[in-house]
Amino acid sequence: MKTSAVVFEQPEQLSVRSLELVPATAADVIVAMCWSGISTGTEKLLFTGRMPPFPGLGYPLVPGYEGVGTILEAGPESGREVGDLVYVSGSRGFVEARGLFGGQAAYVVVPGAKTMVLRPDLGERGTLLALAATAHHALGDDPVAHPAQLPELIVGHGALGRLIARLVVLYGAPAPTVWETNPIRMEGARGYTVVHPDHDPRRNYRTICDVSGAEGLLDTLIERLAPGGEICLAGFYSEPVHFTFPPAFLREVRIRIAAQWKEQDLRAVAAFANSGTLDLDGLITHREPAVRAADAYATAFGDPRCVKMILDWRTAA
């Protein structure tokens, strides 16, 4: 079986071309993709060639781990049904290209156990589950039991920052403050306040979560912490992270890093999304048909008005 797919042929070179899928096993499903999101973190690093080396990295590759589609075929051991709408976190099922992470394709072969069944009316909003799970992971272990430890300040009002803020509010903690320096991105707050850091006088935050990935920001954040406060680094930092020691020493600062979401994070946000508890509206701002993927990636990576770009695969072959 063949599929059209987005292929990073090499850094800075993208095509949409036909690939052969590997045969499905009894535990697999074949998903006809409807929508997939473009990640401005991981996918940008893969596209630019700045992704740090790790096992399996190489070109050509099919990126993407934010997909939603309908199950076309379900193996007898897959645990899924034909017609289910599912979230797909990627696949490795291509013959002529690596699947890193393999979700940007019209059809994918993936183990049924790796999919998450969605309520049908979630539609394209289901592509946000990976970001929502990343946001949930940044809150630390068992946020229900520790609402006082949730972020009081979030740095960055992109899609990830917005989801973290919405989850903090959902968990019943005081509404966080969000810093944003780009006026274009200051709109869209739901239940919290967005300010320019220059207009925020507070210097006693107990918990700060940075999703900006900005270089050289730690000293500024340390100055805003209360004694014994914590900074969570939830962005991706391609340059060395450093800070001035004496101010951090005087405050006895704790620094925590939030990396890849875990299965329990995905299950938590999927339950929230399927029940309607987590608001996913207003985050997808741009859409393009999959055949215009090159334009879509350029917009996602370069236009500050683009909070989240979605590729539409429903007319792709």
PLY file of the C-alpha trace (Angstrom):
ply
format ascii 1.0
element vertex 317
property float x
property float y
property float z
element edge 316
property int vertex1
property int vertex2
end_header
0.00 0.00 0.00
1.25 3.45 -0.88
0.71 6.80 0.79
1.63 10.40 0.14
3.76 11.83 2.93
5.76 14.85 3.95
9.42 13.92 3.60
12.39 15.86 4.91
14.85 14.74 2.23
17.69 16.46 4.06
17.90 19.55 6.26
16.00 22.49 4.71
14.62 20.32 1.89
10.96 19.19 2.01
8.83 17.26 -0.45
5.40 15.64 -0.53
5.78 12.31 -2.30
4.58 8.74 -2.47
6.02 6.13 -0.09
5.38 2.42 0.37
3.90 1.39 3.73
5.17 -1.67 5.56
2.62 -4.51 5.83
0.30 -4.29 8.84
0.44 -7.00 11.49
-2.44 -8.46 13.51
-1.77 -5.87 16.23
-1.73 -2.93 13.81
-4.29 -0.56 12.42
-4.18 1.37 9.16
-5.32 4.93 9.75
-6.57 7.29 7.08
-5.24 10.56 8.42
-7.56 13.54 8.48
-5.42 16.21 10.13
-1.91 16.57 11.51
-0.27 19.39 13.42
3.13 20.90 12.71
5.42 21.05 15.73
7.48 24.23 15.91
9.84 22.53 18.37
10.85 19.01 17.39
9.92 19.26 13.72
11.72 22.58 13.32
14.89 21.03 14.75
14.56 18.09 12.34
13.89 20.39 9.38
16.81 22.70 10.09
19.18 19.86 10.94
19.74 21.18 14.48
18.29 18.16 16.26
20.95 16.70 18.57
22.08 13.21 17.46
20.06 10.29 18.78
19.55 6.63 17.71
17.55 6.39 14.48
18.08 9.97 13.37
18.76 10.26 9.65
17.34 11.47 6.34
15.09 11.10 4.43
12.51 11.07 7.20
8.79 11.52 7.71
8.13 13.88 10.63
5.00 14.41 12.70
3.47 13.16 15.93
0.25 15.19 16.17
-2.23 13.28 14.01
-5.92 12.48 13.97
-7.51 10.01 11.59
-10.09 7.30 11.05
-9.23 3.61 11.28
-9.48 2.07 7.82
-8.37 -1.46 8.76
-8.01 -3.01 12.22
-6.05 -6.16 12.94
-7.72 -8.80 15.14
-5.25 -8.10 17.97
-5.27 -4.31 17.64
-8.02 -3.62 20.18
-9.57 -1.06 17.82
-12.57 -0.92 15.50
-12.86 0.22 11.89
-14.33 3.73 11.87
-12.86 4.83 15.21
-11.51 8.37 15.25
-8.09 8.17 16.88
-5.16 10.29 17.90
-1.91 9.01 16.36
1.45 9.93 17.88
3.38 8.88 14.78
4.48 5.69 13.06
7.55 3.91 11.73
5.82 2.15 8.88
7.57 3.39 5.72
9.79 1.38 3.42
11.82 4.17 1.79
12.11 6.68 4.64
12.61 6.80 8.38
9.59 7.52 10.55
10.74 10.40 12.78
8.11 10.58 13.99
6.15 9.40 11.01
2.73 11.01 11.35
2.72 13.42 8.40
1.16 11.07 5.86
-2.19 10.31 4.27
-2.12 6.74 5.63
-0.10 5.28 8.48
0.43 1.80 9.91
0.64 1.87 13.70
-0.01 -0.53 16.58
-3.58 -0.16 17.79
-2.30 0.14 21.35
-0.42 3.30 20.34
-3.62 5.09 19.29
-6.07 6.96 21.50
-9.80 6.81 20.67
-11.37 10.27 20.45
-14.90 11.55 20.66
-15.95 12.14 17.01
-16.75 15.83 17.35
-13.24 16.69 18.58
-12.12 16.63 14.96
-8.95 18.57 14.22
-8.65 19.68 17.84
-7.53 16.14 18.65
-4.17 16.97 17.06
-3.47 19.10 20.15
-3.25 16.08 22.47
0.55 15.82 22.20
0.97 19.47 23.17
-1.59 19.09 25.94
0.24 16.02 27.26
3.53 17.96 27.16
1.83 20.76 29.08
0.48 18.28 31.62
3.93 16.75 32.08
5.35 20.19 32.85
3.02 20.44 35.86
4.93 17.69 37.66
3.71 14.54 39.34
0.12 14.39 40.61
-1.00 17.99 40.05
-4.37 17.21 41.65
-2.67 16.58 44.99
-0.31 19.56 44.73
-2.20 22.55 43.25
-0.04 25.00 45.21
3.01 23.78 43.27
1.54 24.60 39.85
3.13 27.47 37.90
2.31 31.00 39.02
4.23 32.45 36.08
4.43 30.98 32.56
6.90 32.42 30.06
5.65 32.30 26.48
2.11 32.51 25.10
2.38 30.07 22.22
0.23 26.97 22.05
2.17 25.16 24.80
2.09 28.13 27.17
-1.65 28.54 26.62
-2.30 24.87 27.35
-0.24 24.97 30.54
-2.19 28.03 31.69
-5.53 26.36 30.90
-4.52 23.23 32.81
-3.44 25.27 35.84
-6.87 26.90 35.89
-8.58 23.54 35.30
-6.80 22.05 38.33
-8.16 24.81 40.56
-4.92 26.70 41.24
-4.84 30.52 41.17
-4.86 31.87 37.63
-1.25 32.21 36.44
0.41 35.21 34.88
1.81 34.65 31.37
4.67 36.68 29.95
4.75 37.49 26.25
6.92 40.06 24.48
5.29 39.84 21.04
2.11 41.97 20.92
0.67 39.69 18.22
0.65 36.76 20.67
-0.76 38.55 23.70
-4.39 37.89 22.76
-6.30 34.67 23.39
-6.07 34.34 27.17
-8.85 32.33 28.79
-9.06 32.72 32.56
-5.58 34.16 33.11
-3.60 37.36 32.38
-0.98 37.96 29.69
1.49 40.81 30.23
4.79 42.07 28.89
7.49 41.21 31.46
8.41 44.90 31.72
4.89 45.58 33.02
5.02 42.92 35.73
6.47 44.20 39.03
6.14 40.93 40.95
9.34 39.37 42.34
8.11 36.60 44.61
6.85 33.86 42.28
7.05 30.44 43.91
6.98 28.55 40.61
7.91 29.67 37.10
7.52 27.56 33.96
9.47 28.67 30.88
8.32 27.36 27.51
10.00 30.03 25.41
13.34 28.27 24.98
14.90 31.74 24.93
18.64 32.00 25.39
20.00 33.77 28.47
16.68 34.06 30.28
17.48 32.25 33.52
19.02 35.22 35.31
15.88 37.26 34.68
13.65 34.48 35.99
15.79 33.90 39.08
15.36 37.57 39.99
11.58 37.07 39.98
11.56 34.04 42.31
10.69 33.91 45.98
13.28 32.21 48.23
13.19 28.46 47.64
11.29 28.93 44.40
11.38 26.59 41.41
11.95 27.15 37.71
10.71 24.48 35.31
12.38 24.47 31.90
9.74 23.05 29.56
11.00 24.51 26.28
13.84 23.14 24.17
17.18 24.89 24.47
19.57 24.45 21.57
22.24 26.59 23.26
23.91 25.94 26.64
21.75 26.97 29.59
23.63 29.06 32.14
22.98 31.43 35.02
24.79 33.65 37.51
25.35 31.67 40.69
25.17 34.22 43.59
21.50 35.30 43.07
20.47 31.65 42.65
22.47 30.71 45.74
20.84 33.43 47.85
17.36 32.24 46.84
18.21 28.52 47.04
16.66 28.12 43.63
15.45 24.74 42.36
15.62 24.05 38.62
13.56 21.25 37.07
13.46 20.06 33.46
10.27 18.72 31.89
10.96 16.56 28.85
8.81 14.16 26.82
5.29 13.46 28.01
4.53 10.06 29.49
1.66 7.69 28.81
-0.18 8.84 31.93
-0.02 12.45 30.73
-1.58 11.54 27.39
-4.31 9.51 29.07
-5.09 12.36 31.46
-5.48 15.00 28.76
-7.35 12.62 26.45
-9.88 12.05 29.23
-10.17 15.82 29.73
-10.60 16.40 25.99
-13.14 13.60 25.50
-15.21 14.86 28.44
-15.01 18.49 27.31
-13.28 19.49 30.56
-10.20 20.85 28.78
-10.92 23.71 26.40
-9.03 23.18 23.13
-10.77 25.93 21.18
-8.94 28.93 19.77
-5.50 27.29 19.53
-5.53 26.22 15.88
-5.06 29.42 13.88
-3.88 28.23 10.46
-4.75 25.39 8.09
-3.38 24.21 4.75
-4.08 21.20 2.50
-1.29 18.65 2.75
-0.19 19.28 -0.84
0.82 22.78 0.30
3.00 21.44 3.10
6.03 23.55 2.12
4.01 26.75 2.54
2.48 25.42 5.75
5.88 24.72 7.31
7.18 28.15 6.31
4.20 29.79 7.99
4.39 27.60 11.10
8.09 28.30 11.59
8.15 31.96 10.56
4.83 33.72 11.16
4.32 34.88 14.78
0.56 35.05 14.15
0.55 31.26 13.69
-0.15 29.62 17.04
-0.84 26.21 15.51
-0.76 25.05 11.89
-2.80 22.05 10.73
-2.31 20.01 7.57
-5.53 18.65 6.07
-5.02 15.16 4.57
-8.63 14.44 3.63
-8.06 15.08 -0.07
-4.58 13.53 -0.22
-3.97 10.19 -1.91
0 1
1 2
2 3
3 4
4 5
5 6
6 7
7 8
8 9
9 10
10 11
11 12
12 13
13 14
14 15
15 16
16 17
17 18
18 19
19 20
20 21
21 22
22 23
23 24
24 25
25 26
26 27
27 28
28 29
29 30
30 31
31 32
32 33
33 34
34 35
35 36
36 37
37 38
38 39
39 40
40 41
41 42
42 43
43 44
44 45
45 46
46 47
47 48
48 49
49 50
50 51
51 52
52 53
53 54
54 55
55 56
56 57
57 58
58 59
59 60
60 61
61 62
62 63
63 64
64 65
65 66
66 67
67 68
68 69
69 70
70 71
71 72
72 73
73 74
74 75
75 76
76 77
77 78
78 79
79 80
80 81
81 82
82 83
83 84
84 85
85 86
86 87
87 88
88 89
89 90
90 91
91 92
92 93
93 94
94 95
95 96
96 97
97 98
98 99
99 100
100 101
101 102
102 103
103 104
104 105
105 106
106 107
107 108
108 109
109 110
110 111
111 112
112 113
113 114
114 115
115 116
116 117
117 118
118 119
119 120
120 121
121 122
122 123
123 124
124 125
125 126
126 127
127 128
128 129
129 130
130 131
131 132
132 133
133 134
134 135
135 136
136 137
137 138
138 139
139 140
140 141
141 142
142 143
143 144
144 145
145 146
146 147
147 148
148 149
149 150
150 151
151 152
152 153
153 154
154 155
155 156
156 157
157 158
158 159
159 160
160 161
161 162
162 163
163 164
164 165
165 166
166 167
167 168
168 169
169 170
170 171
171 172
172 173
173 174
174 175
175 176
176 177
177 178
178 179
179 180
180 181
181 182
182 183
183 184
184 185
185 186
186 187
187 188
188 189
189 190
190 191
191 192
192 193
193 194
194 195
195 196
196 197
197 198
198 199
199 200
200 201
201 202
202 203
203 204
204 205
205 206
206 207
207 208
208 209
209 210
210 211
211 212
212 213
213 214
214 215
215 216
216 217
217 218
218 219
219 220
220 221
221 222
222 223
223 224
224 225
225 226
226 227
227 228
228 229
229 230
230 231
231 232
232 233
233 234
234 235
235 236
236 237
237 238
238 239
239 240
240 241
241 242
242 243
243 244
244 245
245 246
246 247
247 248
248 249
249 250
250 251
251 252
252 253
253 254
254 255
255 256
256 257
257 258
258 259
259 260
260 261
261 262
262 263
263 264
264 265
265 266
266 267
267 268
268 269
269 270
270 271
271 272
272 273
273 274
274 275
275 276
276 277
277 278
278 279
279 280
280 281
281 282
282 283
283 284
284 285
285 286
286 287
287 288
288 289
289 290
290 291
291 292
292 293
293 294
294 295
295 296
296 297
297 298
298 299
299 300
300 301
301 302
302 303
303 304
304 305
305 306
306 307
307 308
308 309
309 310
310 311
311 312
312 313
313 314
314 315
315 316
